[in-house]
Amino acid sequence: MRKLTLLLFTALLAAPPSGPLEIRILYDNTSAHKDMQADWGFAALVTFGGHRVLFDTGAKAGLFMENLKKAGVDPASIEHVVISHAHADHTAGLEQLSTRNPRIIVHRPDKAGPFEIVPGVFSTGIVEGPVSEQALVIETSKGLVVLTGCAHPGVVKMVEAAEKQRGKDSVRLLLGGFHMLQHSAHQIHSTIARLKQLKVASAVPAHCSGDLTINLFRQAFPSGAGGAGAGKRILLD
């Protein structure tokens, strides 16, 4: 009986948190809400398992804080900030946010390996590339969700790292900057084909992905056709 209880307890610890996952895009090149201003950069807020984790902080501190306010997000409610990489269009709001919430825990891209931020939410750790960076991975009961800041190492490489590190063979949702602004249609189609091989079910390019990338991904992944944009709210069960 004691052994069965221990096995059940271990299974509960290994299970991802239950309940909804909410992703709020707070900063992006486009706007999905009339009150949210667009600008080059990226930030997204993850609410999952009773915790709030911010991924990146945009390019202009004032605009980031204004979008945060318009989204109705209290800075004090954010527990962790994960910075994908050190470029200014992902880090500008950090100082003001930390001033408003000095208890916030900041995870800069200087840790080598993957690590857990809160239950069910992980960093890939450093993925090496022309600009090395970390992605955010949420392990829901229905599959992985992967957020990328710019995916400088390559969006395929970021997904491969997430799947390998979490021991999974598919991704429920891929969202963020894909760094494909200057890619040809052939290169984009090749990337899409590889992502499908990796069993990415839905993909939503944002920020530095480029208009051609966004259009081709919408055709290839119609479930993500709503697109990104500041003010976009994604709710997954």
N, C-alpha and C positions, 0 to 999 in steps of 0.2 A: 504493500500500500504506500509505504514511504517512497519507494522507487517511482511508482506511478505519479505521485504528487510532484516529485522532483522533475519528472519528464514534462508534466503539464506546465509547471512553472517556467521551465526552460523554454518551452514552445511559446509561452506568452511573452517572454522577454525578447524572443527572436522575431515575433510578429510585428509588422509595421503598425504605427498608430492608426486607429480607426477614425472615421469622420471625414468631413470634406477638406479638400485642399483649395485654398483661394490664392490666386496670383493676381496682383494689381500692378499693371505697368504704370510707373510714375513719371518716366522720362523716356522719350523716344523721338525719332526724326519726324514722325507723323503724330497726329492727334486723333483719338477715337472718341473724344468727348468735347463738347463746345466750350467747357470751362477750363480745359487743360491745354496749356501751350506746348507746341512742338519745338524741339531744338535738337541739334546733333549731340547724341549721347544716349546713355541707357541707365535705367534703374527699374527694379521690380521688387515688390514686396510679397513675400510668401507667408501665409498664415496656415499653420498645419499643426494638428495635435496640441492646440492650446498655446503655441509659440509663434512668435513673429521674427522672421529673418529677412533682412534687406539685402538685396544683391545689387551692388553698385549704387552710385549716388549722382550720376549725371555730370554735365559740363559746366553749369552755372549754379553756384550755391543758392542765390536768391530765387531763381526759377525752380530749382529742386524743392526748396522749402515751401514755396507757394503752391506747387503742385501737390505736395504732401498735405498741406492744409486743405486745399480744394477737394482732395480725396477723402477728407475727414479722418486722417490718420494722426493720432497723438504720438509725437516723437517718443514719449515716455513708454509707449507700448511696444517699441522695437527693442528686442533683447540683443540681437547680434547683427553685425554688418559684415558681409563678405565682399571683398574687393576682387574682381576677376583678374585685373592687371593694373599696372600703375599709370596708365594713360589718363590725362586730365579730363577727358570726356566721360570718365567713369568714377572719378574721385572727388570732384569739386565740392559736393555738398557735405562731405564727411566732417569737416571742421565745425560747421554750424550745427549739424545734427548732434555731434558729440558735446557741443556747448549746451544745447537744449536737453540732452540726456547723457550726463557724464557717466552713468552706469553701463552704458552700451559697451558690448564686447566687440572689438574689431578684429577681423581675420584678414590680414593682408596676404598677398600671394608670395609668401616667403617660407611656407611649410612644404617640405618635399613630398610627403606621402599623403594619402587620403585620410580624412578624419571626420568624426561625427560632430555636428554642431549642436543639434538638439535631436531627440529621438525621431528617427526617420528622415532626417535632413543631413546631408553629407557634402563635404568638399571632395572633389577628385584629387585634391593636392595639385602640385605643379605638373602640368602637361607641357612637355618641352616643344618649342617651336621658334620661329623667327622672333616672336614675342611670346614668352612662356606665360601661361595663365591657368587659373583654376575655374572649373565649372561647378555649378550647384546641382545636386542630385537629390530628388525627393522620392523616397521609396513608399509608394502607396500600395494599398491592398490589391490594386488592379494593374500595377506595373510602375516602371520608373518614369519620372518626369525630369528632364535635363534642361537647365538654363545656362546659356552661354553669353558672355559679355561681348566679345568680338570673335572668338574662336580663331585667333591668329595661328595656332598650330594646325588648323584645319578642322572643320566641323565634324568630319568623319572620325578623325583622331580623337576628338573630345567624346564622341559617342562610344567609340571603342573602349576608351579608358573607363567611362562610367559603367558600361556593361561588364567589363572584366573585373573592376573593383567591387561591384555589388553582386557578382556571380549570377547575372541575368543575361538573357539572350534577346531581349526586346525592350523597346522604349515606347511608352504610351504617348508622350508628348515631348517634342523638342522645340524650344523657344529661345529667341535671342538674336544677337548679332552673329552672322555667319561669315563676315569678312569676304564677301564675294562680289564686291562692287565692280571690280574690273574683270570678272570672269566672263568668258564667252558662253554662248548657249550650249555648246558641246561640253564644256567643262561643268556647267551647271547640271546638265542631264546626267553626266557621269557621276556627279556627287549624289544626285537623287537616286540613281540606280544602286549605288553602294549603301545608301541609307535604308533603302527598301530591303536589301540583303541583310542588313542589321536589324530588320523588323521594327523600323520606326513607323508607328501607326499614324502619327500626325505631326506636322512640322510647321512652325510659324516663324518665318524670318522677320527680323526687325533691324533697326539701327543701321549698321554698315553692310547690310546684305545686298542692297541695290535693287532698283525697280525690276530689272529683268529677272533676277533671282526670285523676287516676291511673286511675280506673275507666273513663272514656271513652277514654283512650288505650290501655288494655289491650284494649278491644274493637276499636279501630281498627288497632292494631299488635300482633297476637297474638304475633309473634315476640319481643316484649319483655315478655311476660306474667309473666316471673319477677320483675319489679319491681326496685326499688333496695333501699336499707337498708344500714346499717353492717355490714360483714363480707361484703357481696356481692362475688363475684369473677367477672369477665367475661373470658373468654379467647377471642380471635379469631385465626384463622390468617391 
